[in-house]
């Protein structure tokens, strides 16, 4: 009885860890995308401002 329980708990732990890793990678990717978009917007706005001046 102890072996299947431990295997189930190990499986759950692995599943939770893998889900956490996936969420972490996705969040990091989203942050990188937002940062790159922000930089592009900043550079484009700066270019527009310089053109207006």
Helices and strands as residue ranges (DSSP letters): H 2-52
